[in-house]
Amino acid sequence: MHGSLSLYIHIPFCQSKCHYCSFNSYSGMEWLIPQYVEALIKEIRGWDRGGTVDTMYVGGGTPTILDGQHLGTILEACGRAFVVAPDAEITIEANPGTISEPFLRQLRALGVNRLSLGVQSFDDRRLNELGRRHSASEALEAFEVARNAFNNVNIDLLYALPSQTVKEWQQALEKGLGLKPDHVSLYPLTIEEGTPLSQEIASGKVVRPDPDLAAEMFLLAEEMLGDYDHYEISNWARPGRRCQHNLTYWKNLPYLGFGAGAHSYFQCRRFSNLLSPVEYVQRLNEADSPIEQEEYIGEVLEMAETMILGLRLREGVNLVEFSNRFNRDAASVYGDEIDELVGLGLLLNDDSTICLTQRGRLLGNQVFLRFLP
Ligand code: SF4
């Protein structure tokens, strides 16, 4: 195996399920944790073929409901199966209410060097409506605990919540920025089918968020986070603090995902594991593969994905890198699409890079569609 590689480890357990959540996460299944950790280790060992890992990301779910010993065994298994670069970025996701300073120090000792805190809102009413378990003050406390143990902390915030006003969003941003996080991820709330929130909206109990208001909130965030590097549509970083793991995805580079429902992109294939943690454990116990879906990524699709993912970045797609990777110029493949989108004011093309304009960032999905094969 040559070149760099990223690893994602999925921990699908949560203490309860948030109302908007469509992630592969489950509450009331903590009893499975020891078996799940064993299964993860088996899956990781199955990839024992070397390769240098530059980033690792333990996500979920709520990874911090595992104890330090379980997390340590998982990271150790990765260290045995792969060569983890000494300066590798190793992130763990955490929710307020699941971390203490001694626990985080234990994680630091295991090599974790970045913490991503799921704050989502600083308003107790909104947190309650979202079905989050924590209060605003617990989120603030959790940040302080995180800050004492880590010098690289991200906070996640959601906007365009039902009935949320721009003023409220402004206050949330002020609170968030007051903490001086190293990295901020801001996502508009998406209403996923089958979630309790989508049912509340369908029944008229909750108001569907207004897309125009979401755009206004995004622009406000861009303005208020002016001191940060807005390096990806939904992500802002202090200098040197871009999330290297997520850059792997946006640059369309290889990664392996372990755990129930985890996705991988490796050697021209995208594949994903089955969703159910119970079945995942069973498969690994039977020495069977947990992979459920697999797609071959031919060159045409790889080029399209490289454009679509790369355009999410402020720098956009580097045209020299594109032609080195594919032995073809992006202009010769997507000339018509690029010209049209430049004409519509959605793309900028300076002959060395192609990137979204501010309007393009608001209408990203419409731009991305044009590159699909
Ligand atoms: S904590 Fe995250 S993964 Fe867990 S239920 Fe809530 S949104 Fe979903």
Boltz pocket constraint, residues with backbone or C-beta under 6 A from the ligand:
constraints:
  - pocket:
      binder: B
      contacts: [[A, 13], [A, 14], [A, 16], [A, 17], [A, 18], [A, 21], [A, 22], [A, 23], [A, 25], [A, 60], [A, 61], [A, 62], [A, 95], [A, 118]]
      max_distance: 6.0
